[in-house]
Amino acid sequence: MNTDGPETYERYIVSTWMADWAPDLIRAGGVGPGKRVLDAACGTGIVARKAAALVGPGGRIAGLDFNPGMLRVARKCAGQEGLTAIEWLHGDISYMPFSPGEFDTVLCQQGLQFFPDKSGALREMKRVLTPSGRLAIAVWGRAEKSPHVPVICDVFREFFGEESTAMFKVACSLSDKRVLQSLVEDAGFSGIHIRSGVKIARHPSLSEFLPAYFSAFPVAAQIGAMREEERTRMFRCIAAGLEDYTENGGFAVPTENITLTAENRSP
């Protein structure tokens, strides 16, 4: 297994979840020929890479992230795909290195819920948009609509205690649409529309996926320090909880996603 965090994220998490949802976010953002698009908190750049083909040579694609390792993998993947025109920038989402009105569209896939200053980040997104620009954000939906989440949380509680489930609580922390809408409205956006949907996340090998998936979690060190028999028992407990979503060694589990669009204009 590759233990490089960003490489593992690209190989397992992007391929299982993010790549499938990215086109929906791009469509919601109204990305098309000639558009200037920012992928905020871009990670390994799946949204920027998929949007690049739509904007064409007359447009602009930039990806911003605070994690240099994610940007390293983003550049590598983009280069392998021949997408040499994408701009990759290191920076803080709350203090972005752009002038006001540089972009027609700001996209943010599964980032907002993790920002320490969500309001500040949204105000920055508004600042870098043109007066008629569009914001499109995706966040994870309710844990009960994504069956792997309660299964993993139950097992983590047994082996590591309640604190080990904190990442999932944060990941689903904007699943209340009223909370999400209020945040975006307070940042000065209008014309807000929110919709939710469910897609099936798939991987051909649950036994390969789980160790790689958890290597990106805060409990990774604890998992690595476990006795082999305890670690095996933990993975078996998770596999048993996901039995209804597995077949021939692989898994197919539904996951809820919420997409918000908003306009940078006065109400």
C-alpha positions in Angstrom: 0.0 0.0 0.0 1.2 3.5 -0.8 1.6 5.4 2.5 2.1 8.8 0.9 -1.0 10.7 2.1 -1.9 12.7 -1.0 -1.1 9.8 -3.3 -3.3 7.6 -1.3 -6.0 10.2 -1.2 -5.9 10.4 -5.0 -5.8 6.7 -5.6 -8.5 5.7 -3.1 -10.7 8.6 -2.0 -10.8 10.6 -5.2 -11.4 7.5 -7.3 -14.1 6.2 -5.0 -16.0 9.4 -4.3 -14.7 12.7 -5.6 -14.3 11.9 -9.3 -17.9 10.7 -9.6 -19.3 13.8 -7.9 -17.0 16.4 -9.6 -18.9 16.7 -12.9 -22.1 17.5 -11.0 -20.4 20.3 -9.1 -18.9 21.7 -12.4 -22.3 21.7 -14.1 -23.8 23.4 -11.0 -21.1 26.1 -11.4 -22.1 26.8 -15.0 -18.6 26.1 -16.2 -18.2 26.5 -19.9 -16.0 27.9 -22.7 -14.0 31.0 -21.7 -14.9 30.9 -18.1 -12.4 31.8 -15.4 -12.7 29.1 -12.7 -11.2 28.7 -9.2 -11.1 25.3 -7.6 -10.9 26.3 -3.9 -9.4 23.8 -1.5 -8.6 21.8 -4.6 -6.8 18.8 -2.9 -5.3 16.7 -5.7 -7.3 18.7 -8.2 -9.9 16.4 -9.6 -12.5 19.3 -10.0 -9.9 21.6 -11.7 -8.8 18.8 -14.0 -12.3 17.9 -15.1 -13.3 21.5 -15.6 -10.2 22.3 -17.7 -11.6 20.5 -20.8 -14.8 22.7 -20.6 -13.2 26.1 -20.4 -11.0 25.7 -23.4 -8.0 27.8 -24.4 -9.9 31.1 -23.8 -10.6 30.3 -20.2 -8.6 30.0 -17.0 -8.4 27.3 -14.3 -6.7 27.7 -11.0 -6.5 25.4 -8.0 -5.7 26.6 -4.5 -4.9 24.5 -1.5 -3.1 24.8 1.8 -1.5 21.4 1.6 1.7 21.4 -0.5 1.5 17.6 -0.8 -1.9 17.7 -2.4 -0.7 20.3 -4.8 2.3 18.2 -5.7 0.0 15.3 -6.6 -2.4 17.7 -8.4 0.5 18.9 -10.6 1.6 15.4 -11.3 -1.8 14.1 -12.3 -2.5 17.2 -14.4 0.8 16.7 -16.2 0.0 13.1 -16.9 -3.3 14.2 -18.4 -1.7 16.9 -20.5 -3.3 19.7 -18.6 -0.4 22.0 -18.4 -2.3 25.3 -18.3 -3.9 24.8 -14.9 -2.5 27.2 -12.3 -1.7 25.5 -8.9 -1.3 27.8 -6.0 -0.4 27.3 -2.3 -2.5 29.5 0.0 -4.9 30.0 2.8 -8.6 29.9 1.8 -9.3 32.9 4.1 -6.6 35.0 2.5 -6.5 34.0 -1.1 -3.7 35.5 -3.4 -6.1 36.9 -5.9 -7.5 40.3 -6.8 -11.2 41.1 -6.5 -13.3 39.8 -9.4 -10.7 37.5 -10.9 -13.1 34.6 -11.4 -16.5 33.9 -13.0 -17.0 30.7 -10.9 -15.6 29.4 -7.6 -16.0 25.7 -7.0 -15.4 24.0 -3.6 -15.7 20.2 -3.3 -15.9 18.8 0.3 -13.8 21.6 1.8 -16.1 24.1 3.5 -17.0 21.9 6.5 -13.3 21.5 7.4 -12.4 25.3 7.3 -11.7 26.8 10.7 -13.2 30.1 9.6 -16.0 29.2 7.3 -17.5 32.7 7.2 -14.1 34.2 6.3 -13.6 31.6 3.6 -17.0 32.3 2.0 -16.3 36.1 2.1 -13.0 35.5 0.3 -14.8 33.4 -2.3 -17.2 36.3 -2.8 -14.4 38.8 -3.1 -12.6 37.0 -5.9 -15.8 36.5 -7.9 -17.0 38.9 -10.5 -20.2 40.8 -9.6 -22.3 38.3 -11.5 -20.1 35.3 -10.6 -21.4 31.9 -9.3 -20.4 29.9 -6.3 -20.9 26.1 -6.3 -20.1 24.1 -3.1 -20.5 20.4 -2.3 -20.6 19.0 1.2 -21.4 15.6 2.6 -24.9 14.9 3.6 -26.4 13.1 6.5 -24.4 10.2 8.1 -27.5 8.0 8.1 -27.7 8.3 4.3 -24.1 7.1 4.0 -24.2 3.6 5.7 -20.4 3.2 6.0 -20.2 6.2 8.3 -22.3 4.8 11.3 -20.6 1.4 10.8 -17.1 2.8 11.0 -18.0 5.2 13.9 -19.4 2.3 15.9 -16.3 0.2 15.4 -14.0 3.2 16.1 -15.8 3.9 19.4 -15.2 0.3 20.5 -11.5 0.3 19.6 -10.4 3.9 20.1 -13.1 5.8 22.0 -15.5 8.6 21.1 -12.9 11.1 20.0 -11.9 8.9 17.1 -15.3 9.6 15.4 -14.7 13.4 15.4 -13.6 13.5 11.7 -16.9 12.0 10.5 -18.8 14.5 12.7 -16.9 17.4 11.1 -17.3 15.8 7.6 -21.1 15.8 8.0 -21.4 19.0 10.0 -23.0 21.0 7.2 -25.6 18.3 6.3 -28.3 20.6 7.8 -29.3 22.6 4.8 -30.6 25.5 6.9 -27.2 25.9 8.6 -25.5 25.8 5.2 -27.8 28.3 3.6 -27.4 30.7 6.6 -23.6 30.6 6.3 -23.7 31.5 2.6 -26.4 34.1 3.0 -24.4 35.8 5.9 -21.4 36.0 3.6 -23.4 38.2 1.2 -24.5 35.7 -1.5 -28.0 35.5 -2.9 -30.0 33.3 -5.3 -29.2 30.3 -3.2 -30.3 26.8 -4.3 -29.6 23.6 -2.4 -30.2 20.1 -3.5 -29.1 16.7 -2.3 -28.4 13.4 -4.1 -27.1 9.9 -3.5 -24.6 8.0 -5.6 -23.0 4.6 -5.1 -19.3 4.7 -4.1 -17.5 1.6 -5.3 -14.2 -0.1 -4.9 -13.3 -3.7 -6.1 -11.5 -4.7 -2.8 -12.8 -3.8 0.6 -9.7 -5.4 2.3 -7.4 -3.2 0.2 -9.5 -0.1 0.5 -10.0 0.1 4.3 -6.3 0.3 5.4 -5.6 2.9 2.6 -8.8 4.9 3.5 -7.9 5.1 7.2 -4.3 6.1 6.5 -5.7 9.6 5.9 -7.5 9.7 9.3 -6.2 11.1 12.6 -6.4 7.5 14.0 -3.9 6.2 11.4 -1.0 6.1 14.0 -3.2 4.2 16.5 -4.2 1.7 13.8 -0.5 1.3 12.9 0.4 0.6 16.5 -2.2 -2.1 17.0 -1.3 -5.7 17.4 -1.9 -7.5 14.1 -4.7 -9.7 15.5 -6.5 -6.6 16.9 -6.2 -4.7 13.7 -7.5 -7.7 11.7 -10.4 -8.0 14.2 -11.2 -4.3 13.7 -11.3 -4.6 9.9 -13.4 -7.7 10.2 -15.9 -5.9 12.4 -16.2 -3.1 9.8 -16.5 -5.6 6.9 -19.3 -7.4 8.8 -21.2 -4.1 9.3 -20.9 -3.4 5.6 -22.0 -6.9 4.6 -25.1 -5.7 2.9 -23.0 -3.5 0.6 -20.3 -5.9 -0.4 -20.1 -8.6 -3.1 -17.1 -10.6 -4.4 -14.7 -8.8 -2.1 -15.7 -5.3 -3.3 -18.1 -2.8 -1.9 -20.8 -0.5 -3.3 -22.1 1.9 -0.6 -24.5 4.8 -1.1 -23.3 8.3 -0.1 -25.3 11.5 0.2 -23.9 14.7 -1.2 -25.4 18.2 -0.9 -24.7 20.8 -3.6 -25.3 24.6 -3.1 -25.2 27.2 -5.8 -25.3 31.0 -5.1 -24.8 34.2 -7.0 -22.5 37.1 -6.2 -25.2 39.8 -6.6 -27.3 42.0 -4.4 -30.7 40.4 -3.4 
